[in-house]
Amino acid sequence: DAGFAGVMKMRTSNGMKVKGYHGHFVTQEASTIDLAGLRPTSTFTVDLGHDGRIDPKGYAYLQCALLYTSRDGRRKVRVHTMKLTVANTYAALFRNADLEAEFQAFCSHTIHEAVNKGSKAARDWSHARLMDLLVAYRRHCSSSSHSGQLLLPEQLKLLPVYLLSLWKSDALVPGATVQLDDRLQSMFELLTMPQQRLIWFMYPRLFAVQ
């Protein structure tokens, strides 16, 4: 199935706010995105930020509403609502981290940096953010007995591998080995690729053929 003339908006409960969107769309207002066409695999990244105190004993709510026109010309509304528990410690935050969602966000932000500042700046940006993440984990979640070891959050231990694959992709590989048209096509594909396909694209599955 497919849709046309779509308008999408993300809403949050108190204490959070929508900071921005990433993907293939046009936006005339900061709070909504306009979609000329969409399909079941259309993928977007939404940046969320704190806008106040969130009760650690309560829940956080996210709601995504999409208004679109179906193939038969009818206007439809599709709404998805999520109820999330609140983490008030770094340990709980890293323990419940979503590897695929984290990498999708890294990919969207890195491509955004590449479009505006170039591939080298994009690689440096994502490398710095990865280091910030690992330093925060070591500082707040590890004991002094592991001071000489490289520590990775259990849920995010494959994130460095995925980011290395991203840096070696046609979108971000350094030098002039990739033509400009191929580089732009790769950026567009990475920005719009569904989450599971993105993981397989970056780190393909291997099967033994006997």
PyMOL commands that set and color helices and strands:
alter all, ss='L'
color gray80, all
select helices_A, chain A and resi 90-95+99-117+119-141+144-146+154-156+159-167+180-192+195-202
alter helices_A, ss='H'
color red, helices_A
select strands_A, chain A and resi 3-12+16-22+26-29+32-38+45-50+59-69+75-85
alter strands_A, ss='S'
color yellow, strands_A
deselect
rebuild
show_as cartoon
